[in-house]
């Protein structure tokens, strides 16, 4: 049908686009405690798994392994994207397209599935009958943080038998290729059992979540611009289910994000006469000590706003009073709502800078930032949590309901020991099945 081909064209192509001698006892940098328990505990699950292997275990582990074995550090996701396109087309019979990012697209006179064009999202429809009908979007990201860590599976006593307690490690084994694999298997299991109409679902696997969210932002721009212009009959998503490591707990939301570069300007001079000049490094340290020692904004659900001082640089030599110094900050916002939270925190930081030195500081904020992001966690059968990390949830604009869920712990997600148990993957499949059915019935 013409509508179907036009929708494929729309989705599958790019769019127009105190000093070293003191210690700060700082409770603002810890989770908020209420009634003796943390607001957002992230504890490694120790629950036993069922001994009976589900029928899909082999396919789930094979897909998960294939995804991990393909390096896909942010900005180099093409190969894993190509693998996914081939997998859902040839193994599952889905309609699938590459959605290229305009900023990365190279000049090409080939078709729109030419992977030489640059980075792309993977879009897939289990049903080819009507691409405008999906009501639930199932999505995660295919990029990972560096460095690449090879796939490895550890079984009990080195046995060849893979049980639910077997441990799988490697980069992306948790964040977020575990979610990708579990989502695909969950959708396929629901279709095979005829528990859902395939036409109600759409799969989306995006690039760039770990850096700027450019993959999801591209998808959102395509979707919302086309909807505004009414060029095609588009899906109206009731819900989006996002895959991220939540230890198979359903997230009620996550903190917002802001940050940037704090620059301090001093007056250079001989280090023997500090009272005659101004040390940029000294005043920077004073400001940073205040920033991490006060309440920049907190809430009952999300706890305290926290600050990570990622890098500090300044000065030219030990015997020269520094003229310039700077620090890069990442701030997890717990105040306000998604629209107001970042501004609340930025005003609090600006106030501290003025109180420290009226003239010395320039704060270069990165982007607009955002406050806490709410997700729906009112679903029977799930433990709940609140995340302190960021996701692609705010990057897809719309009036849909958002669910955030996935296997594995964020506490290992970016580390050398990233990994999870087979039981975590299998629990996630069942969790995604429940969430999809709930979202369709809501």
C-alpha positions in Angstrom: 0.0 0.0 0.0 1.1 3.5 -0.7 0.7 4.6 3.0 3.0 1.8 4.1 5.7 2.6 1.7 5.5 6.3 2.5 5.8 5.6 6.2 8.8 3.5 5.6 10.3 6.4 3.7 9.5 8.7 6.5 10.8 6.6 9.3 13.8 5.1 7.5 15.4 8.3 6.1 17.0 11.3 7.8 15.0 14.3 8.8 15.6 18.0 8.1 16.7 18.5 10.0 37.9 23.3 52.1 41.7 22.4 50.9 43.5 19.1 50.7 43.8 19.2 54.5 40.1 19.0 55.3 37.3 16.5 54.7 33.7 17.5 53.9 31.1 15.5 55.8 28.5 16.1 53.1 25.1 14.5 53.5 23.9 16.3 50.4 25.9 13.9 48.3 24.1 10.8 49.7 20.7 9.5 49.0 17.9 11.1 51.1 17.0 8.9 54.1 13.3 8.6 55.1 12.2 6.3 57.9 15.6 4.6 58.0 15.6 3.5 54.4 17.0 5.0 51.2 14.6 6.6 48.8 16.2 4.9 45.8 18.0 1.7 46.9 19.9 -0.1 44.2 20.8 -3.4 45.9 22.0 -6.4 44.0 19.3 -9.0 43.9 20.0 -12.3 45.6 16.7 -14.1 44.8 16.9 -17.6 43.6 15.7 -18.4 40.1 13.6 -21.2 38.9 15.4 -24.3 37.9 13.3 -24.9 34.8 14.7 -23.3 31.7 12.2 -21.4 29.6 11.7 -22.5 26.0 13.3 -19.3 24.8 16.6 -19.5 26.8 18.7 -20.7 23.9 17.5 -17.9 21.6 17.8 -15.3 24.3 21.3 -16.2 25.2 22.4 -16.4 21.6 21.0 -13.0 20.8 22.5 -11.5 23.9 25.9 -13.0 23.1 25.9 -11.8 19.5 25.1 -8.2 20.6 27.9 -8.1 23.2 30.5 -9.5 20.8 29.9 -6.6 18.4 31.7 -3.5 19.7 29.4 -0.5 19.7 31.0 2.3 21.7 29.0 5.5 21.1 29.5 6.9 17.6 30.6 3.5 16.3 27.2 1.7 16.4 26.9 0.8 12.7 27.9 -2.9 12.9 25.5 -3.8 15.7 22.8 -1.8 14.0 23.4 -3.8 10.8 23.3 -7.0 12.8 19.9 -6.1 14.4 18.4 -5.2 11.0 19.4 -8.5 9.6 18.3 -10.4 12.7 14.7 -9.0 12.9 14.2 -9.3 9.2 15.7 -12.7 8.5 15.1 -14.5 11.9 11.7 -13.0 12.8 10.3 -11.8 9.5 9.8 -8.2 10.7 9.7 -5.0 8.6 12.8 -3.1 9.6 14.4 0.2 8.5 17.6 2.2 9.3 16.8 5.8 10.4 19.9 7.8 9.7 21.0 10.8 11.8 21.3 13.9 9.7 24.4 15.1 11.6 26.2 11.8 10.7 24.8 11.1 7.3 27.3 10.9 4.4 26.6 11.7 0.8 25.2 8.7 -0.8 23.4 7.9 -4.0 22.4 4.4 -2.9 19.2 3.4 -1.1 18.3 4.5 2.3 19.5 1.3 3.9 23.1 1.9 2.8 25.1 1.7 6.1 27.9 3.8 4.6 25.6 6.8 5.2 26.6 6.9 8.8 25.0 6.3 12.2 21.4 5.1 12.4 18.6 3.9 14.6 16.9 0.6 14.0 13.1 0.6 13.7 11.2 -2.6 13.4 7.5 -3.6 13.0 6.3 -7.1 13.8 3.4 -6.6 11.4 3.7 -5.2 7.8 -0.1 -4.7 7.4 -0.4 -1.2 8.8 2.7 0.7 10.0 0.6 3.5 11.3 -1.2 1.4 13.9 1.4 0.7 16.7 0.2 1.9 20.1 3.2 0.8 22.2 6.8 1.6 21.5 9.4 -0.8 23.0 12.8 0.8 23.0 16.4 0.7 24.3 19.9 1.8 23.1 22.6 -0.1 21.3 25.6 2.1 22.1 27.9 1.4 25.1 30.6 3.2 27.0 34.3 2.4 26.5 36.3 0.3 26.6 35.2 -2.8 24.8 35.2 -5.9 27.1 34.8 -9.3 25.4 31.9 -11.6 26.1 32.3 -14.3 28.8 30.0 -16.7 30.5 30.8 -18.4 33.8 29.0 -21.6 34.7 29.0 -23.5 38.0 32.2 -25.5 38.4 33.1 -24.7 34.8 30.4 -27.0 33.5 29.1 -26.8 29.9 25.6 -26.7 31.2 24.2 -23.2 31.4 21.8 -22.7 34.3 19.9 -19.7 35.6 22.9 -19.0 37.9 25.4 -18.7 35.1 27.0 -15.3 35.0 27.5 -13.3 31.8 29.9 -10.5 31.5 31.2 -8.1 28.8 30.6 -4.5 27.8 26.9 -3.9 27.2 26.0 -7.2 28.9 23.9 -5.0 31.2 23.7 -1.5 29.7 21.8 -2.0 27.6 22.2 -5.0 25.3 20.5 -7.1 28.0 17.4 -4.9 27.6 17.6 -5.1 23.8 17.8 -8.9 23.8 15.0 -9.3 26.4 12.7 -6.9 24.7 13.0 -8.7 21.3 12.4 -12.1 22.9 9.5 -10.7 24.9 7.7 -9.3 21.9 8.3 -12.5 19.9 7.0 -14.7 22.8 3.8 -12.6 23.0 3.2 -12.8 19.3 3.8 -16.6 19.2 1.3 -17.1 22.1 -1.2 -14.8 20.3 -1.4 -12.6 23.4 -1.0 -9.4 21.5 -1.8 -8.1 18.0 1.6 -7.6 16.2 0.3 -4.4 14.6 0.1 -2.8 18.0 3.8 -2.9 18.6 6.9 -1.1 17.3 10.5 -1.7 18.3 13.1 1.1 18.4 16.8 0.7 19.1 18.7 4.0 19.2 22.3 5.2 19.0 24.0 7.8 21.2 22.2 7.4 24.5 25.4 7.4 26.4 26.6 10.7 25.0 24.0 13.1 23.9 20.8 11.2 23.2 21.1 12.2 19.5 19.5 8.9 18.4 16.3 9.3 20.4 16.2 13.0 19.7 16.3 12.3 16.0 13.4 9.8 16.3 11.4 12.3 18.3 12.0 15.1 15.8 10.9 12.8 12.9 7.8 11.7 14.8 6.7 15.1 16.1 7.5 17.1 12.9 5.6 14.7 10.7 2.7 14.7 13.1 2.5 18.5 13.1 2.7 18.7 9.3 0.2 15.8 8.9 2.1 14.4 6.0 1.2 10.8 6.8 -1.0 8.9 9.1 1.3 8.2 12.0 1.2 5.9 15.0 -0.1 7.5 18.1 1.8 5.9 20.9 -0.1 5.3 24.1 3.0 4.2 25.9 6.8 3.8 25.5 8.7 1.1 27.4 12.3 2.0 27.9 15.0 -0.6 28.6 17.7 0.4 31.2 19.3 -1.5 34.1 16.8 -1.2 37.0 17.5 -4.7 38.5 14.1 -5.7 37.1 12.3 -3.2 39.3 9.9 -0.8 37.8 11.2 2.7 38.0 9.0 5.5 39.2 11.3 8.0 37.5 14.8 9.3 37.6 16.7 12.5 38.4 17.2 15.2 35.9 20.5 16.5 34.6 22.4 19.7 34.1 26.0 20.7 34.1 28.7 22.5 32.3 32.1 24.2 32.7 32.8 26.5 35.7 35.6 28.9 34.9 37.5 31.1 37.4 39.5 34.2 36.4 42.4 35.3 38.6 45.4 37.6 38.5 48.8 35.9 37.8 51.8 36.7 39.9 54.7 35.4 42.0 53.6 32.7 44.4 55.6 34.4 47.2 53.1 37.2 47.3 49.6 35.7 47.2 48.0 38.6 49.0 48.8 40.9 46.1 47.2 38.8 43.4 44.3 36.4 43.0 44.5 32.7 42.6 42.0 31.3 40.2 42.5 27.8 41.5 41.9 28.9 45.1 38.7 30.7 44.5 37.5 27.8 42.3 38.1 25.3 45.1 36.2 27.6 47.6 33.2 27.7 45.3 33.2 24.0 44.6 33.4 23.2 48.3 30.3 25.3 48.8 28.5 23.7 45.8 28.8 20.2 47.1 28.1 21.2 50.7 24.7 22.8 50.4 21.2 21.7 49.4 20.9 22.6 45.7 17.4 21.2 45.7 15.8 18.1 47.0 12.5 16.2 47.0 10.8 13.3 48.9 10.8 11.0 45.8 14.2 11.8 44.2 16.3 12.7 47.3 19.1 15.2 47.1 20.6 16.9 44.0 24.1 15.6 43.7 27.2 17.1 42.0 30.1 15.3 40.4 33.2 17.3 39.9 34.5 15.5 36.9 37.7 17.4 36.1 39.7 20.3 37.6 42.4 22.2 35.7 44.3 25.4 36.3 47.6 27.2 36.6 50.9 26.8 34.7 53.5 26.2 37.5 53.7 25.7 41.2 55.5 29.0 41.7 53.0 31.0 39.7 49.7 32.2 41.1 47.1 30.8 38.6 45.4 33.2 36.3 42.8 30.7 35.1 41.2 27.5 36.4 38.1 25.5 35.5 36.1 22.5 36.5 33.6 20.3 34.7 30.4 19.5 36.6 27.7 17.0 36.2 24.7 17.6 38.4 21.8 15.1 39.0 18.7 17.2 39.6 16.2 16.2 42.3 14.3 19.5 42.6 11.2 20.7 40.8 9.8 18.9 37.8 11.1 18.1 34.4 10.5 21.6 33.1 11.6 23.6 36.1 14.3 21.5 37.9 17.4 22.5 36.0 16.6 26.2 36.4 16.2 25.8 40.2 19.6 24.2 40.5 21.3 26.6 38.2 20.0 29.6 40.2 21.3 28.0 43.4 24.8 27.5 41.9 24.8 31.1 40.5 24.0 32.4 43.9 27.0 30.5 45.4 29.3 31.9 42.8 28.3 35.5 43.4 28.7 35.0 47.2 32.2 33.5 46.7 33.4 36.2 44.3 31.3 38.7 42.4 33.5 39.0 39.3 35.7 35.9 39.0 33.3 33.2 37.7 31.8 32.3 34.4 29.4 29.2 34.4 29.0 27.8 30.9 25.9 25.6 31.2 25.6 22.8 28.7 22.2 22.7 26.9 18.9 23.4 28.6 19.1 20.6 31.1 16.0 19.1 32.7 14.5 18.2 36.1 13.3 14.9 37.5 11.5 12.7 35.0 8.4 10.8 36.1 7.6 7.3 34.9 4.6 5.1 35.5 5.3 2.5 38.2 1.7 1.6 39.1 1.8 -1.9 37.7 1.0 -5.0 39.8 3.7 -7.5 40.4 6.7 -5.2 40.3 9.1 -3.9 43.0 9.7 -0.2 42.4 12.7 2.1 42.5 13.9 5.6 41.6 17.0 6.0 39.5 19.8 8.6 39.9 21.0 8.3 36.3 19.7 9.8 33.1 17.9 8.0 30.2 16.3 8.7 26.9 12.9 9.1 28.4 12.9 12.9 28.2 14.3 12.8 24.7 11.1 11.4 23.2 8.6 14.2 23.4 4.9 13.4 23.4 1.8 12.6 25.5 2.5 8.9 25.9 3.0 7.1 29.2 6.6 6.1 30.0 7.7 2.9 31.7 11.4 2.3 32.7 12.6 -1.2 33.4 15.3 -3.7 32.6 17.8 -6.3 33.9 21.1 -5.7 35.7 22.4 -3.2 38.1 23.5 0.3 37.2 26.2 -0.1 39.9 28.2 -2.4 37.5 26.9 -1.0 34.2 29.9 1.2 33.3 32.6 -0.8 35.2 35.1 -3.4 34.5 32.9 -6.0 36.2 29.8 -5.3 34.1 27.6 -8.5 34.1 24.4 -10.3 35.2 23.0 -13.7 35.7 21.0 -15.7 33.1 18.1 -15.5 35.5 18.2 -11.7 35.3 17.7 -11.9 31.6 14.9 -14.3 31.8 13.1 -12.4 34.5 13.3 -9.3 32.3 11.6 -11.2 29.4 8.7 -12.0 31.6 8.7 -8.4 33.0 8.6 -6.9 29.5 5.8 -9.2 28.5 3.8 -8.0 31.5 4.5 -4.4 30.8 3.5 -4.6 27.2 0.2 -6.3 28.0 -0.4 -3.7 30.7 0.3 -0.8 28.4 -2.0 -2.1 25.7 -4.8 -2.7 28.1 -4.5 0.6 29.9 
